[in-house]
Amino acid sequence: MGDTGDGFDTISTIFPFLFGAVVVLIVSIWIYGAVKVVRNRRVLREAGIDPGTVGSQLAVRYLSGQGRPVGRSASDRLAELTDLRDRGLITATEYDARRAQIIGEL
């Protein structure tokens, strides 16, 4: 009967160390995540992008031609532009202005 107490003593001795290791692991993961978020926000700010509206700003840059992929032909861009107009995602005025810009780049 004296042996049952030894097992409990072992667990009660090891538990604080295991609990401490889990707490350190959780805190380390949280700190890593926080550092990553701060770095990402800094990179966006240095690029002139507000981190709170990054999606909208990148969409505007892309549609204005500042973010278009290198190497796309004018005919591909015009086809995409026509598709956007046909689906009602841009107005005729926006279509005409962007079309003129693409043709002007030739």
N, C-alpha and C positions, 0 to 999 in steps of 0.2 A: 504494500500500500504506500510505502514511502516513495516509490518510483514515480507515481502520478504527479507529485508535486514538482519533480525535477523538470518534466516537460513544460509545465506552465511557467516555471522560472526561466527556462530558456527562451520561450516566446516573449515573456515580459522584458527580458534583457535585450533581445534583438529588435523588438518593435520600435523603440525610439529612433534607432539608427535607420531602419527602413522608412519610417515616417519622415524623418529628416531628409533622406535621399529623394523621396517623392516630392517633397516640398521644394527642394533645390531644383529638381528637374522642371517642375511646373513654372517656377519663377524664371528659370533660364529661358524656357520657351517663350514666355510672355515678353521678356526683355528683348529677345531676338526679333519677335514680331514688331515690337515698338520701334526698334532701330531700323528695321526694314521699311516701315511706313514713313518714318522721318526722312530716310534717304530718298525714297521715291518722291515724296513731296518736294524735297529740295531740288531734285533733278527737273521736275516739272516747272518749278518756279524759275530756275535758271534758263529754261527753254522759253520762258515767257507765257506759260500756260498756268491758269488758275487751277490748282488741284481739285477744287470743289466742282468745277464745271468742265473737267477734262474731256468728257465724251462730246459735249456740245461744241467745244472749241475745235476739237480735231475734225468733227464733221464739217464745220464751217470752213476750216482751212482746206479740207479735201475738195469740197464743192467749189471753192474759189480758185482751185488749181494749184494751191501752194503745196498740197500734200499728194499730188498724183504720183503714182509709181513711175520710175524712170523706165524708158523703153517702150511705153505704150504708144502705139501709132495713133495718128490723128483720126483715122477712120474708126478705130476701136473706141476712142473717146467720144466721137460724134455719134456712134451707134448707141453707146451707153446713155448719152445725153438725150437722144431721141426716145429711148426706152423710158427714161425718167419722165419726160414730158407726156408720153402716151399713157403712162400709168397715173398721171395726175399728181406726181410728186413735186414737180416744179411748174411754174407758170410759163406762159408763152414768152413773156418779157425776159424772164430768167434764161429761158432756152435760147432766145435770140442773142442775148448779151454773151452768154458762155460760148455759143457757137461762133460768134464773131471773134472772141478771144482765141479759140482753138485754131481757127483759120488764120488769124493774124500771126500765130506762132510758126506757121509753115514757112 
